[in-house]
Amino acid sequence: MTEQLFAGLKVIDCASFIAAPAAATVLSDFGADVIKIEPPGEGDAYRTLHAVPGTPKSNVDYAWLHGARNKRSIALNLKTPQGLEVLHRLVAKADVFVTNLPLPVRRRMMISYEDLSSRNAQLIYASFTAYGEKGVEADKTGFDSTAYWARSGLMDQVRPDSMSPPARSVAGMGDHPCSIALYAAIVTGLYRRQLTGKGGLVSSSLLANGLWSNAFLVQARLTGATIPPRPPRSQSLSATTNMYRTRDNRWFNLAMVNDVKQYPLLVATLGRPELAADPRFATADARRANVPALMAEFDDLFARFDLADLRTTLDAAGITFGFVGTIDEALDDQQMRDAGAIVPLADGSFETISSPFHVEGAPKTPPRQAPGVGEHSDDVLREYGYSAEEISRMRAAKAVA
């Protein structure tokens, strides 16, 4: 198969910050024609995120480069009748409309599902919200740090121990997984349309995705289980699934779930085979009963190795672990490139992060530079039947930029 999966699919991205536009980006990776709707002037507010105090400083708008790659930008003032009429014409020929504007804003701007589905019965209207489509909080705004991370219990649980302050989320940490959920909803909607010939509303939310990410613990609680407080490392319940520090002050996570088989192999690999026969650690029950003592042995053992040497040793033994990597290390991580997770832009100027899945025989679009505000306004308008005179009048009315 040489043609891209979504070649010819027309997508309207009328969204911002981050999950909903990122779902459209994934569609563009597989060949969809994504038209980005931006307000005239400074354009999508997401363009300014990289300049917010506390974010990494760069001369490149890295957030926009990643989130808007492959898209075409048209600057429309949807508060004008002419701008709204243009959107309606685009929607009439679109396959997918993506938005995360607050529900009251959509109703006020007349771009709700009810408004647009009446103009195109085959349209997949992809709605992303903070708290869902229904309920007393449906109209509330939210970010992944609030609705996904904090509300779901993840923020409470992901901290060193129950007495530590809650852990802050990283920018976009919940949004990007949420984008895959919305992408899945869109593709499922397209499949239903293939079966029935009809479009429809598909949706996802920060709240639902946060709960899905925390489903192991939430499901436990739903069945009446008690969630124990997270203990400090010194009081861990397992020495073979724990964090350790190397000689060069690097942390890694040992994840030896099958320690019955792998514990003897591990201690032999580390040069302490006698620990396999030590009565304190010789059986799984003994290891559970003597966690502090085994952790002390491991602390001493792992502190004899630098991380690079330890990685080689554990990999050779087939022991499952994960080192606590830094963002800088991604620059030199060949596996991320071999796996197709980091890919070059088509013009060779930078690298970027690819969408996190592949379909055998379905090539992705070599990622193109993100557009300038309204960079493709005239091209898109001409494609949808507007004359040069009509475009000029819309510019004069500040409906298009």
N, C-alpha and C positions, 0 to 999 in steps of 0.2 A: 504493500500500500504506500503510495507516494503522496496522494492528496491528503491535506490535513483534515482531521476529523470534523472540525467546525467551519471549514471553508464555506463561505456564503451565508453563514449565520450572522444576522444583524442584531447587535446588542446596543442598547442605550444605557450608558452609565450616568445616572443622575443622582450621585451619592458622594459622600466624603468621609474621611476619618474612619476607619481604615478597612473594616471587614467587608463591607459591601463592594467598594471599588476593587478590593483585592480578589473577590470572586469573579468580577468581570475580567481582571487581569489573567486569571487562570483560563477563562474561556479564550482570551486572546492568544495565550500560549499555544493553544491547539487550533489556531487559525481563524477565530471569529473576528469580524470587523466590529470593533468597539468604538463607538462615538461617545466621547466624554463631554457632558454638558457642564459648562462653567459659567459663573456670572462674569460679566465684563469687568474690566479693571484689573484687579490683582488675581482674579480667577479663584479656583478652588482654595479654600482656607488651608487645606492640607499642604499646599505649597510653602506655607510659612512655618510648619512645625519644626523644621531643622534649625530654625533661628531662635526658637524659644530658649530662654535661659535654662541651663542645666543639660541641654542636649549636646551631643558631640558637634564640635565646630568644624565646618568644612566649607570650601568655596563652591562645592557642588551640592545641589539640592538632592541629597541621597534618598530621602523618603519618597519624593516625587519620582525620581529615576526608577525606583523599584516598583512603586504602586501604580504608575501610569504608563509603563512601557507598552509599546505596540499600539497605543490608543491614538485616536484622532480627536483633536479638541475643537469644539465649536463654542464660542462665547455667546450665550443667549441671556437676555434679560426676561426672565419668565414672569416678571411683574407687569410687562407690557402685553397688550393684546397680540401684537405682531410676533413677539417672542414665543408666546404660548401657542400661537397658530403654527409656528415652525415646529415646535415640539410635537404637536398633534400630527403634523404631516410625517415626521420621522417615526412616530409610534405606529402610524397606520401601516407602515411597511416593516416594522421591527419584529423580530422573533422574541426578544427578551428585553424587559425594562427592569433595571436594577436601581433601587433607591433605599436610603436609610434616613431620609428626612423625617423628622418627628411627625407622627400621625396628624396632629392638628395643623401643621404647616402644609401637609399634602392636601388636606381638605380645603384649606384656605386658598391654596394655589391652583386648585382643581386638577391635581395630578394623582388623586387617590386611585385605588384599584377600580372602583366603580366608575370614575371619570374616564379612565383610559381603556378599560376592557370593552366598553361600549363602542370604541372606535376600531377595535381589532379583536375579533373573537378568538384568534389563534395566539394572542400575546401571552407569554409567560411573564407575569408580573412578580418580580422577586423582591420581597419586602424584608428588610432587616431592621429590627427594633432593639431597644435595650431590654425591655421587660415583657415582650410578647404583644400579640395583636388584641388581646382581650383582657379584661380585669380593670380594677380601679387604678392601677399604675401603668396601664398601657400607654398613656400619653406622656409619661415621664421620659426625660432624656437621661442618658448614662454613657459611661465609657467602660472599656474593659476593666479598668482598675476598680470601678465601683460595682457594676452589675455582674461581671464575670468573675472577677478575682475575689472581691470582698464579700459579696452577697452569698456566694455559693458555698462558703466554708473553706475554700482553698487558702485564703489569706490567713485564716486562723490555724490551719493545720500545717502549712509549709513554713515552719520556723524551727530553729534549732531545738527548742523545747517549749513546753507550755508556759514557762515563766518569761520567755523572751518576748520582745515587742513583735507584733505582726510583721510579716515580711512584705515589703513594697513590691509591686509588680514592675516588670520592665516594659518600656513603651512598646505597644503593639503585641505584647505577649499573648493576650487572649484574642485579639482581633484576627491575627493570621490563622490560627486554628478555626475560628468562627467562619472565616471566609471559605474554608473547605466545606463546612456544613452547608453554607448557602449555595455554593457551587453544586453540591450533591442534590440539594432541593431543586435547583434549576434543571439539572440533567434529568432528574426523575420526572419533573414537569414536562420536559421535552419528550421523554419516552411515552408518557401518558398521552401527549398530543399526537404522537405518531400512531398510537392505538385508536384514539377517539376522534382526532381532527380538531380538538378543542384545546384552547389555552387554559389559563387559570392562575389563581394566586398561589404562590409558594412562599414560605417564610421561614425565618430562623431568628434567634435572639441571643444576646449576650447572656442573659439569665439561663436559658435552656442549655447553652453550651458549657457554661460554668458548672452547672449541675451534672451534666454528662461527663465532664472531666473529673469530677469528684464523685462519680457514681459508686465506686467501691465502698467508700465510707458512708455515703448517704443511703445507699441501699441497705447497708448493714443496720443503720439506725431505723430505717423504715420497717425492718423486721423485728425491732425491739432490742437490738444489740446495744450495748453500752460502748461508747467510743472512749478508750482510755486516753488520759493526757499523754502528750508526747514527752518521753523522758529525756533528760540530757544524755549526751553521748556516754558519759561515765556510768550511766545506769541502763545502758542498752540491753535488750533482751536477747541479742544475738551477736556473737563475735565474727561470724562468717558472712554476715550481711551488714557491713558497717563501713565507716570512713576511717582512713588511716593517712598518716603523713610520712613522706619520704625524707631522705637525707637532705635533699635540696629544697625542702620546705614546700613540696607540692602535695596536695590532697588527692586521694582517689577513693572510689567507692567499690569495695569488694562485694560481689553479688553471687556468692557461692550457695545457691539454693539447694543443690544436691550435695550437701557436705558429707554424707555417708560415703560417697564414692570419691569426692574430690579432696576432702581434708587430708588424707594421707599423702596424696599427690602434691598438694600445696606445700606442706611442711618439708617434704623431701626435696622439692624444687628449691625451697628457700634455704636448704642446708641444715635443717633441723629434723631429720627423720625420726629421732627418738620421741618427738612430741606426739607421734601417731600412737605410740604405745603407752604414753603417760596416762595413768588411771583417771586423772582429772578430765582428760579430753578424748579418751579412747573410743567412746560411743557418742551418738548424737545426744542422748539424754545427759551424759556426763558433761558434754560441752555446754548444754543449756544450763546446767546447774552451776557451772563454773565460768560464766561469761567474763567477770572482771579479771580473773587470772589469765584466761586465754587472750583477752584483749591486751593485757600487759605484755604477754609474749609476742603477740603480733606487732604491738607498738615498737618493741625493741627490734624485731626482725625487719620490719619494713623501713625503719629508720637507718638501716645499713645500706640501702639502695638509693641511687638517684632514680628519678621517675623514668628516664629513658631506658636505663638498664632493666628496671622492674617491668616495664611494658614488654620488652623483649622476652624476659623470663616467663612472665605469666601468659603471654600469647603462645609461646612455644609449648606450655603445659596445657593449654586449652582452658585456662581459668577465666571465668567471666568477671570483668571489672570495667570501670569507666573512670578515666582521670578527669579531674575538674579542670576543664579547658578554659582558656581565656579567649576573648574575641580576637585578640591579635594572632593567636595560633591558627585561626581559620585562614589567615593569609598564606600559610605554608602547609596547609593540610591537604595532601594529595588525594586522600580518600574522598574528601568532599567533592573534588573535581572528578575523580574516577566514577563516583556514584551519580554524577550529574546534578549535584545539589548546588554547586557554584559553577556558573557558565559565563562566558564572555559576551559582551554586547556585540551586535553584528558589526558595528564600526570599529571594534577593537579598543575603544577608549577606556572602558572599565569592565569589571566583572559584576555580576549580580546574582541574586538567589533565585533559583528556578522554583516553579511550583513542585510540591513534594511527592509527585507520583509520575509514573510513565506508563504508556500503553504501547506494547510491542507492535512495531510496524506503523505507528502513528507519530510522525515527526512533529516536534514542536517548532514554533516560529523562532528563528534566531532573534533574541530580544533586541528591539529597536529603542532608540532614545525616546524618552517621554516628551510629549509635545509642549510647545509654548502656549500661552493663553490664546485661544481662538486661532491657533496656527492653521487650522483646516476649515475655518468657517466658510470661506467662499467655495472651496472644493465641495464640501458637503451640501451646501445650499444648491449649487449647480446640479449635483447628482440627483437631488430631490425636486428638480424642475423649476427652480427660481431663476428668473432672468437677471441680467446684469442691472437693469433698471430697478427691479424689485429689491435686489440686494442693496443697491445704493440708497433706496428709500428707507429700508430697515436700518441701515447704518445711520442715516440722518435722524431717525427716530430713536436712536440709541437702544434699539431692540437687539441688534447684533453688533459684535465687535471683533 
